[in-house]
Amino acid sequence: GLFITGGVSKKMAHIFDDKDGNFMTAYRDKGRVSPLLEQIPVFLVKSDDMGQRGAHLRSIVVLKEFLRGQASRIDESQHVSKEVLVAPRDVIYDGEHAGSDLKTAHKQIAEYQSRNRRLRGEERADMEPVFKTQLWRVRRDGDRRSPESWIYRDMWITKGGDLAYVSKATGEEFVYCTREDLQHASVEAITDSSDTCREWSFRVTPPGFQPAVFAADSKAGRDLWMQKLKDLQASK
């Protein structure tokens, strides 16, 4: 079979599921070899650690060869000086002691990760909704004072107590905040009209994450959402 891996591929899983879609049609449309391709299935690998698995497998193979006394295929007789080696990165895992570009990249990654959990629904149990409506939500890097920064989405609280939504781009279910996040989050109405362009806005701030700003279509809708979220906190 043909195995497709990579983080980007996972986010585009819907194009592989559609047997009559553009990707699968192009895959099979190969002239004389099309009948052969019809017999070769396509698999999407959803694991995120294929690189680590490959490195682990290679290290085991090399170790076994060494224990058997098998000669290395790499010529180790010639000394390699430091000058011909690639210079090491001036950064450690947590971003300390990094150059300016690496510090900037590390800061951007940290900011991205602090926006929300964005876990795939398949990673969580009990994604079935117990309370669900449509809510306005501020886009990533958006300004809640600008109408263009808001998007309208189905949002729900799951049986497991998570806050979830569906991506319009892929149709996948995602967890915006986990039950644990919500149980320790602050939930407050935004009443200052200069701070948001939507009248019935509220803010949810889980520890360690940037505030998430939502808005309902009415005061009753906002109050109901805030009460549902506070009920989760009372059940911890």
C-alpha positions as CSV (number, residue, x, y, z in Angstrom):
1,G,0.0,0.0,0.0
2,L,0.9,3.7,-0.1
3,F,1.3,5.2,3.4
4,I,1.1,9.0,3.8
5,T,2.5,10.6,6.9
6,G,3.0,14.1,8.3
7,G,1.2,16.7,10.4
8,V,-0.2,18.6,7.4
9,S,-1.6,15.3,6.0
10,K,-3.6,14.7,9.2
11,K,-5.2,18.1,8.9
12,M,-6.3,17.2,5.3
13,A,-7.7,13.8,6.1
14,H,-11.0,14.6,4.4
15,I,-9.4,14.6,1.0
16,F,-8.2,11.0,1.4
17,D,-11.5,9.8,2.7
18,D,-13.4,11.0,-0.5
19,K,-12.9,8.1,-3.0
20,D,-14.2,10.3,-5.8
21,G,-12.3,13.4,-4.7
22,N,-9.6,15.2,-6.6
23,F,-6.7,13.5,-4.8
24,M,-7.9,9.9,-5.2
25,T,-9.0,10.6,-8.8
26,A,-5.5,12.0,-9.7
27,Y,-3.9,9.1,-7.9
28,R,-5.7,6.5,-10.0
29,D,-5.5,8.5,-13.3
30,K,-2.1,7.2,-14.4
31,G,-2.7,5.9,-17.9
32,R,-1.5,2.3,-18.4
33,V,-0.7,1.7,-14.8
34,S,-4.2,2.8,-13.5
35,P,-5.4,-0.8,-13.2
36,L,-2.4,-1.5,-11.0
37,L,-3.0,1.5,-8.8
38,E,-6.6,0.4,-8.3
39,Q,-5.2,-2.5,-6.4
40,I,-2.9,-0.4,-4.2
41,P,-4.7,1.0,-1.1
42,V,-3.8,4.4,0.3
43,F,-3.4,4.7,4.1
44,L,-3.1,7.9,6.2
45,V,-0.8,7.5,9.1
46,K,-2.2,9.6,12.0
47,S,0.7,9.1,14.4
48,D,2.8,12.3,15.2
49,D,6.0,10.4,16.1
50,M,7.0,8.7,12.9
51,G,10.3,10.5,12.8
52,Q,11.1,9.3,16.4
53,R,10.0,5.8,15.4
54,G,12.3,5.8,12.4
55,A,15.3,7.0,14.4
56,H,14.5,4.4,17.1
57,L,14.3,1.6,14.5
58,R,17.6,2.7,12.9
59,S,19.4,2.9,16.2
60,I,18.3,-0.7,17.1
61,V,19.5,-2.0,13.7
62,V,22.9,-0.3,14.1
63,L,23.2,-1.7,17.7
64,K,22.4,-5.2,16.5
65,E,25.0,-4.9,13.8
66,F,27.6,-3.7,16.3
67,L,26.9,-6.6,18.7
68,R,27.2,-9.1,15.9
69,G,30.6,-7.6,15.1
70,Q,29.4,-6.5,11.7
71,A,31.6,-3.8,10.1
72,S,30.1,-0.3,10.0
73,R,29.2,1.0,6.5
74,I,30.6,4.4,7.6
75,D,34.3,4.9,7.2
76,E,35.5,5.8,10.7
77,S,39.2,5.5,9.9
78,Q,39.6,9.1,9.0
79,H,39.5,11.7,11.7
80,V,36.8,14.3,11.2
81,S,37.7,17.8,12.5
82,K,35.2,20.1,14.1
83,E,35.6,22.6,11.3
84,V,33.8,20.3,8.8
85,L,30.9,19.6,11.1
86,V,27.7,21.6,11.1
87,A,27.8,24.1,13.9
88,P,25.5,23.3,16.8
89,R,22.5,25.4,17.4
90,D,22.9,27.9,20.1
91,V,19.6,27.0,21.8
92,I,18.3,24.5,24.3
93,Y,14.8,23.0,24.4
94,D,13.3,25.7,26.6
95,G,14.5,28.5,24.4
96,E,17.2,29.9,26.8
97,H,20.5,31.1,25.5
98,A,19.1,31.4,22.0
99,G,20.0,33.8,19.3
100,S,17.5,36.6,18.5
101,D,15.8,34.8,15.6
102,L,15.4,31.6,17.7
103,K,14.1,33.5,20.6
104,T,11.5,35.1,18.4
105,A,10.5,31.8,17.0
106,H,10.3,30.2,20.5
107,K,8.1,33.2,21.7
108,Q,5.8,32.8,18.7
109,I,5.4,29.1,19.3
110,A,4.7,29.7,23.0
111,E,2.1,32.3,22.2
112,Y,0.4,30.0,19.7
113,Q,0.3,27.2,22.2
114,S,-1.2,29.5,24.9
115,R,-4.2,30.4,22.8
116,N,-6.2,27.2,23.3
117,R,-5.8,23.5,23.6
118,R,-7.0,22.6,20.1
119,L,-7.0,18.9,20.8
120,R,-8.6,16.7,18.2
121,G,-11.9,15.2,19.3
122,E,-10.6,11.7,18.7
123,E,-8.1,12.3,21.5
124,R,-11.0,12.9,24.0
125,A,-13.8,10.7,25.2
126,D,-17.5,11.6,25.4
127,M,-17.6,14.3,22.7
128,E,-21.4,14.1,22.5
129,P,-22.9,17.5,23.4
130,V,-25.0,18.1,26.5
131,F,-25.4,21.8,25.8
132,K,-24.9,23.3,22.3
133,T,-25.6,26.6,20.5
134,Q,-23.9,28.9,18.1
135,L,-21.5,31.5,19.5
136,W,-19.4,34.3,18.1
137,R,-15.7,33.8,18.7
138,V,-12.8,36.1,18.1
139,R,-10.4,34.8,15.4
140,R,-6.8,34.0,16.3
141,D,-4.9,37.3,16.5
142,G,-8.2,39.1,16.0
143,D,-9.3,42.4,17.6
144,R,-12.6,41.9,19.5
145,R,-13.4,45.6,18.7
146,S,-13.5,44.8,15.0
147,P,-16.5,43.0,13.5
148,E,-14.2,41.4,10.9
149,S,-12.4,39.5,13.7
150,W,-15.4,37.5,14.8
151,I,-16.6,34.1,13.4
152,Y,-19.8,32.3,14.1
153,R,-19.4,28.7,15.1
154,D,-21.3,25.8,16.7
155,M,-19.9,25.5,20.2
156,W,-20.8,22.9,22.8
157,I,-20.1,21.4,26.2
158,T,-19.4,17.7,25.8
159,K,-20.4,14.9,28.1
160,G,-16.9,14.8,29.2
161,G,-17.1,18.5,30.3
162,D,-14.9,19.9,27.5
163,L,-15.7,23.0,25.4
164,A,-15.7,21.8,21.7
165,Y,-16.3,23.2,18.2
166,V,-16.1,22.0,14.5
167,S,-13.5,23.3,12.1
168,K,-15.3,24.6,9.0
169,A,-12.1,24.0,7.0
170,T,-11.8,20.3,7.7
171,G,-15.1,19.3,9.4
172,E,-13.1,17.9,12.3
173,E,-14.2,18.2,15.9
174,F,-11.7,20.0,18.2
175,V,-11.6,20.7,22.0
176,Y,-11.1,24.4,22.7
177,C,-10.7,23.9,26.4
178,T,-10.7,20.7,28.5
179,R,-12.9,20.1,31.5
180,E,-9.8,20.6,33.7
181,D,-9.1,24.0,32.0
182,L,-12.7,25.2,32.5
183,Q,-12.9,24.1,36.1
184,H,-10.1,26.5,37.0
185,A,-10.9,29.2,34.5
186,S,-12.3,32.7,35.3
187,V,-15.6,33.4,33.5
188,E,-16.7,37.0,33.3
189,A,-19.0,39.2,31.2
190,I,-17.5,42.0,29.2
191,T,-19.6,45.0,30.0
192,D,-17.4,47.8,28.6
193,S,-18.7,48.6,25.2
194,S,-15.4,50.2,24.2
195,D,-13.7,46.8,24.8
196,T,-15.8,44.8,22.3
197,C,-18.0,45.4,19.3
198,R,-20.5,42.7,20.3
199,E,-22.9,43.6,23.1
200,W,-23.2,40.2,24.8
201,S,-19.6,39.2,25.1
202,F,-17.9,37.2,27.8
203,R,-14.4,36.1,28.6
204,V,-13.1,32.7,29.6
205,T,-9.5,32.6,30.9
206,P,-8.1,29.2,31.8
207,P,-4.8,29.2,33.8
208,G,-1.8,29.3,31.5
209,F,-3.8,30.3,28.4
210,Q,-4.7,33.6,26.8
211,P,-8.3,34.8,27.4
212,A,-10.9,33.4,25.0
213,V,-13.6,35.9,24.0
214,F,-17.0,34.7,22.9
215,A,-20.4,36.5,22.3
216,A,-24.0,35.3,22.3
217,D,-26.9,36.8,20.3
218,S,-28.7,37.9,23.4
219,K,-28.2,38.7,27.1
220,A,-30.1,35.5,28.0
221,G,-27.8,33.5,25.7
222,R,-24.7,34.9,27.3
223,D,-26.0,34.4,30.9
224,L,-26.9,30.8,30.1
225,W,-23.4,30.0,28.7
226,M,-21.8,31.6,31.7
227,Q,-24.0,29.6,34.0
228,K,-23.2,26.3,32.2
229,L,-19.5,27.0,32.5
230,K,-19.8,27.9,36.2
231,D,-21.8,24.8,36.8
232,L,-18.8,22.8,35.6
233,Q,-16.6,24.6,38.1
234,A,-19.1,23.7,40.9
235,S,-18.9,20.0,40.0
236,K,-15.1,19.7,40.4
